Amino acid sequence: MPEFDLLIVGGGPGGYVAAIRAAQRGLRVGLVEKERPGGVCLNWGCIPTKAMLRSAEVFHTVTAAAEFGIHADNVRLDFAAVRKRKDGIVSDLTNGVAGLLKANGVTVIEGHARFVGPTTVEVFEPGPSPIFPDGPRYGAAPTATATRTVDATDVVIATGSVPAQLPVPGADLPGVITSDGAFGLSEVPRRLVVIGGSAVGAEWASLFATLGAEVTVVEMRDRLVPAEDEEIGAALGRSFAKRGITILTGSTVTGIARAGDGLVVDVGGTSPREIDADVVLIGVGRRPNTAHLDLDHAGIDTDARGFIPVDDRLRTAVEHVYAIGDVTGRALLAHVASHQGLTAADVVAGHDARIDYTVIPAATFTHPEIASVGLTEQAARQAGHEIVTATFPFAALGRAKSFGDTEGFCKIVAGARYREVLGVHIIGPSASDLITEGALAISLEATLDELADTIHAHPTLGEIGMEAALTGLGLPVHITPPRTR
């Protein structure tokens, strides 16, 4: 008899959630994790970056306190304290996850799993990390000696992703780091070059610029956050430029070299130049963390990019083997991984569950924040929709005025005939919190009329959805009527 009904390989936001749900369904669950529970999200991604971004936000607010009638003298940044606060938050949350796993009866096995069959793994002690030799072990190869063999009726692969490397000369030099390596910095770099202007790169650029670094962002596409609506990317570019961040779009890094105590970055494309830097941060994306798993021993094939194909029940092509989270390549977001984990656990437990990717909100925690859900204006037109768009600025909201943050807007993309909401795109204060209304609207097939007719509390930032809907109906109250589009 197998030791477990379900064995989960990887304890990130997909894996630990799947483990808890499967245990709640009455299954005997084992979880193999080579580091602290919570995976990249809790340890090296979502949570620690947001903790540091919050410190940057407070620093910015205090330095601008005079605008609010508050005079603060001798304001200074203590970067060591910023890191300590971040570490405390991470520790609290990872310990909390460990407690939840224990409370739900999940057996946690520390180590690195390697497949020896479809539903059997050997567990090894992780080796040193190529990122932090004496620290976190994400991306590390296993040591040579197995500590135990574990078999199960079903297996879920939930090993996540690791930062993608940049294939240019000098990318392995000291001072060239990934998003994970940024947590190892002991001080704010004086001159920082960020390669990649998507969510990861933009967040780090925003953080370090706020803390006083001289920041340059190099992005291959024609705008920042290219996955977002064009107007959102353009607005972020303008905002970054006003903050003194140099943005080089349509550009690529062709090489990195030592220059005295620092680095020099060669940039080609529309703005060829050499840039002096103390630190270069590579934020060009992530790749599946499937190295050293020996997937071939389980008969599991990957696609051309290394991701594991799955169906809407998270089943791989191998019976009794499932995959969730970043390794599937569907949407590299923690909240998607968690929903995949819930779905996979329910399927293993015999329930008729399926994952629906129709409505996936995304958030980028720059300043100003960005959040979106559904179709961009460009995607809606390409899909053949006849549309109307409606935009409402935060500057016209009383709450945003009193809050002292009026930059940005909410844009709704809707069908021209029925006014059904197809997409919502926000740049501005608390965008990540406000996007939930947009996700619910699309999920429930709501219309502009229904958003406009819903009474929103006043004065709140949340009114922006109602106000944008009214604008889309040609009935704006708090802005002058826009030109029809």
N, C-alpha and C positions, 0 to 999 in steps of 0.2 A: 504494500500500500504506500503511495507517495506520502512524503512527510507533510506536504501542504496541499490544500485544494487549489490555492493560488499563490504563486511566487511573483513578486514585483521586483524588477531590477531598476533601481533608481528611486530616491526618496524626495524628489522635487515636488512642485505644486501639482503635477499630474500624479506622480507615484504615491505620495502619502495620502492624497485625497482618495485615490482608488483603493488603497489599503484599508482606510477607515470605512468606506462604503461597503467593501466586500466583507469586512468583519461584521458590520451591522446586518448584512444579509445572511450571516450564519456560517460563513466560510472560514476555514483554517488558513490564515494568511501569514506569509513570510515576506519580509522586505529586506533586500540587500542594498546597502548604501555605504559608500566608501568615505563619506565625510559627514559633517553635521546634517541632520535632517532639514529639509526645506530646499535643498538643491541650490542652483545658481540664483534663483529668484530671491530667496531669503538671505543668502550668504554673499552673493557677488553681483546682484542685479537689482531687481525692483526695489527692495527695501533699503539696502544701504545707500544706493544713489539718491533715493527720495529723502532719506535722513540728512544727507549732506546738502542736498538742494534746499531743504527747509532751513538749514543753518545759513546758507547763502541768502535765502529770502529774508531771514531775520536781520542779517548783517546789512542788507540793502535798506530795509525799513528803518533800522536805527540810524544809518548814515543820512537818511532823508527825513529824520524825525522832525526837523524844524518846519517842514511843510504841514505837519499836524499840530503845530504849536508846542512841540516838545523839544527841549534843548538838551542834547546828550553830548557831554564832553569826553575827550580822550577815548573815543571808540576805536577798538583795535581787534584784529582777527587773531584768534588762538586756534591755529589749524590742528594742533595736537588734541585740543579739547573737542573740536569738531569730529575728529576720528574716534575719540573715546566715546562720545555720545552715540555715534553710529554703531560702534561695536556693542554698546550696551543694549541698543534696540534690537540688533541682530541676535544677540545672546538670548534676550527675553523671548523672542518669537521662535527661535529654533528649539529652545527648551520647552516652550509651549507645545510645539508640534510633537516633540519626543514624548511629552506627557499624554497627549491625545492618542498617540499610537499605542502606548502602554495601556491606557484606560480602555481602549477598544480591543485589547487582546492580540495586537499584532506583534509577531516575533520579529525583532529587528536584528539583522545579521550584518556586522560591520565588515566591509571588505569589497573587493572588486570581483564581479561575476564574469566568468567566461563559459560559454556554452560548450557542452560536450555531447549534447543531443537536443532535440526540440524542446523538451521540458525538464532538462537536467543541466545544472551548472556546477562548476567548481568555483569556490570562493577563495580569493587570494588577498593577502595584505597589499594595499596600494603602495606603489613606489613613490618617490619624490615627484613633485610637480615640476614640469618644465617652466611654469610661470613663477612660482615661489618655491624654490628647492626645500626650504625649511618650513613651509607654511601649508596653505590649502592644497588639496590634492586633486582638484578638478582637472581632468585631462591627463592625469598621470597614468603611466603604464603599471600593471600589476607586478609584484615581485614574482620570483620563480617558483615559490613553494605554495601549494594549495593548503588551506587550513581545514576545509571540509567540502563535501559534495552534498548538494541539495537537489531533490527532485520534487515535482509538483504535477498536479493534473493539468493545470493551465499556467501559462506564464505571460506577464505583461512587461514589455520593454519600455522603460520610461527614463532613459539616460540623458535626455536633454540635448544641449548643444554647447559648443565652445566657440570662443571668438575666432573668426576667420583671419588667416594670415595674409599679408600683402606680398605678392610675388615680385618684389622689386629689390634691387641691390641695396644693402644696408638696413633692411627691415629687421635684422637680428642684432643690430648694434645696441650697446647699453644706452639707455635713455629713450629707446623706442619701445612703447608699451601698448598693450591692448586695453580694452575697457576693464578687464579683470585686474591687470597690472596697475591701473590707476589708483586702486585702493592701497597699493604699497608705497605711494608717494608720501614722504614725510613733511613736505612743504609745498606751498603753491608755486608752480614753476613761473619764472618771470616771463618767459616766451614759450608759448605752447602752439604747436601746429596740430590740428585735428584733421585726420584724413577720413573723409566721409561725412556728409551732411544730412544723413537720415536720422532717425530717432536717437540712436545711441550717441553718435557723434555730436548731434545738436545739443543733447542734454549736458554732456561734459563740457562743451564749449560755453554754454550758458552758465554753468556752475563756476568754472574757473575765471571767466570774464568778470562775474560778479565779485569774486574774491580777489580781483586785482591783477590777474594775468593778462598779458598782451596776447590775444588769441587770433589765429588765422585758421579758417576752415576751407579745406580743399574738397570740392564736390564735383564728380564727373558729370552729373546731369546739369540741366540748365537752371535749377533752383534748389533750395534747401527742401528737406522732407519731400522728396519727389513722389512718394506714394500718396501724399495728401492732395486735396483739391488745389489747383493752380493758384487760386487767390490766397489760400492759406500759406503756401510756400512763399509767395511774393511778400505777404505781410510779415512773415517771420524774418525774411531777408532784410526788409526795411527796418524792423525793430533791432535786429542784431547790428546793423550798420550804425544806427543811432547810438548804440551802446559802445561803439568803437571796435567791434569785431570785424576783422577783414574777411570778406567772403570771396572766394575764387571759384565760381561755378564754371562748368564746361572745361574743367581742368583736371589733370591727373598728376600724381607724383611718379616721377620716373627714376628717382634714386635718392638715397639718404647717405650722407657721409659725415665723418668726424670733422670738426673744425675747432681746434683748440680745446677748450673745456666744454664745448657745445656741439651742436649738429647743424648741418646745412641741408635743406630740403630742395631738391630740384623739381620744379613744377613745369609741366608742359600743357599745351592746349591753348585756350583763348587768352590766357594771361601768363605766358612763360616768364619765369623768374626764379631766383634763388632766395630762400627764406632762412634766416638764422633762427635757431630754436634751442631751447634747453631740454625740452621734452617733446617727443612726437607721439601722439596717441592715435592708434589705428582703430577706427570704428566703422569698418566697411561691411559689417554683417557677421553672421554666425554660420557654423557648419555643424552637421549632426555629430553627436558624441557617440560614435559606434566603433571607434578604434579599440582594439584589444578585447572586443566582445566575442570574437570568433563566431560571427553569425553564420558562416558557412557550415559550421558543425551542426547547426540547427536547420540547415537548408533554407535559410532566409536570404533572399536577394534584395539588393537595394537598387534605386534608380541611378541615373547618370550623375546626380549630385550627391549620392550617398544616403538619401533618405529612404525610409522603409514604407512602401506603399501599403495602405490599409483601406478597408471599405467603410461604410457608414456605421458599422458596428465595431470598428477598430480592429477587425480581424486581418491578420497578414495572410499570405498565400499558404502558410503552414498551419495545419489544424492544431488548435489549442494554443497558438501563439498570437498574442495581441501586441500592438504598439500604440503609444499615446505621446502627446507632447511634441516637442521640437523635432524629435527623430522622425516624425511623420511628414514634416515639411508643409503641413497644411496652413498653419498660421502660427508663427513663432511668438506666442503670447502666453503668459502664465495662466490667464483666465481661460483660454482655450484649452490648455493642457488639463486644467482642473475639470472642465466639463467633459473632456474626452475620458478622463479617469473615472468619473462617475458613470459614464455610459459603458465603458469597458467592464467595470465591476458588476454593473447590473446585468450585462449580457452573460458574463461568466456565471452569475448566480441564477441564470435561467429566465431573466426578464426580457421582454421584447423592446429593447431600447435602441435608439439610433441617435447619432449626433447630427445636428442641423447647423451648418455653417452660414446660413442666410444672413444672420444679424450678428456681427462681431464688432463691438466697439474697440477703438484703439486710442491710446493717450500718449502724448509726448510731454514730458515734464520740464520743458524749457520755461524761460520767462520771456514772453507770455506763454502760458500753457496752450497745448493743442489737443483737441479730441475730435474724433470723427466716427461715423457709423454709416453704413450703406454706400450708395453710389456717389461718386464725385460728379460734378456737372459734366466733365468730359466723358466719363464712363457711361453716364446715362444717355448722352447723345449717341455715343458709339453703339450702345445697345439698342438703338432705334426708338427711344422714348421721345415723345414731344413733351417738353418740360417748361416749367416756370421756375425761376429762382427768386429767393427773397433774402435780403440781408438787413440785419439790424445791428447798430453799433452799441458797444458797451457805454460809450460816451453819453448816450441818451438815457441811460438808466440811473435813477436816483441812488440806488444802492451802490453802484459802481463809483459814482461821484463821491459818496460819503466814505466809501472804502478806500478811495485814493488810488484806484487802478482802473482806468477807463480805456486802456489800449485794447483793440481787437473788435471782433464782431461774431455774430452767429449767422450762418448761411444755411438755408434750407433748399433742397432740390426736391421738387414735387412734379407729379404728372400734370400735364396741361389740362386734360379733360376732367378727371375726377379729383384732382388736387391731393392725391395720395402721396404721403411722404416717402421719398425714395432715398434721401440722404440728408444727414445733418452734419455740419462742419463748424467747429467753434475754435477760435483763437482768442484767448483772453483769460481773465481771472476765473479760477475754479472750473475751467473747461472740462477737466477729467470727471468732476462730479456732475456737471450739468448734462453730459452726454447721455446719461441713463434715460432721460426723458425721450431723447431721440431714438435710442434703441428700442424702448417700449413702444413708441409710436410706429416704428417700422414693423415690429413684431406683431402688433395688433392691427396693422393695415389702417392706421389712423390717417385722417386727412388734415389739411390746413384748417378747415372749418372746425374740426374737433379740437385741435390744439388751441385755436383762437377762442373757442367757447368754454374752455376749461378755466375756471377761476384760479389764478395764481396769486400766492401771497405777495403782499407789497409792504415795504420795499425789499426786494430780493434780487439776486442775480438771476434766479430761475425764471423771472419774468421775460427774459430775452427770447425764450422759445415762443411764448404767446405773441410777443411783439413782432417777431420775425414772421410768424404765421399771418398776423393781421396785415403786414406789409405785402406778403405774397397774395393776399386776397384783394389788394388794392385799397385797403382800409386802414392805413397807418394812422396811429393816434399821436405818437410822441416824436415822429420825424416828419419832415415834409414829404409829400408823395414822390416816390422815385419814378424814373422813366420806366415804362414797360419794356420787357425784353422778350 
